[in-house]
Amino acid sequence: MSQSVQELINKIKTEGIGEAEKKAQAIEAEARDKARGIVKDAETRAAAIIREADEKAKQTDAATRAALAQAGANLLRSLRQEIEALSRKILLRETQTALTPEMMKGLIEKAVTGAVAGGAEAQVAFSPSDVKTLQEGLVSRLQGELRKPVVFRSRGDVARGFMVSFDGGKSSFDFTDEALAQYLSGFVSEEVAALLKG
């Protein structure tokens, strides 16, 4: 009997161990499948996070480049305006210095003589500070040479230079410091623009 009990015990052990091994193998296989699924899910999420981060980095880079380009354009525009304003100030100062009463006498004489000789009546306007200087000698000399009178008058908005009209003031030729500086600054602006583009 003891032998049959021993055989029975051995049989139960063998069957139990075999069954336990099968269950262990099934649990292990299930754990491996779950682990593979978790790893695959983690890899998928990581790839999505990397793609999203890469896309955000590209967007940030593009936005940064656009902002830098706009800032550069704004800086160049501001620099150009500053240079043009400074050059205009310099041109105005130099024009005012160059438009001495002696120079203006010669210019006025040339401008008025040709037109008045053709039959037009001339009106000349200049700054109140230049009235006395320009009228001395110039008016009497021009009146003596020309048949029509030349009307000289002062104008408060003229700092230096003069304006000549041959149609009763409806239109005029502007030789004031402001007009000459404005005209000359157009050439300076083109040069500044060319320099900034280069």
Order of alpha helices (4+ residues) and beta strands (2+ residues): alpha-alpha-beta-alpha-beta-beta-beta-alpha
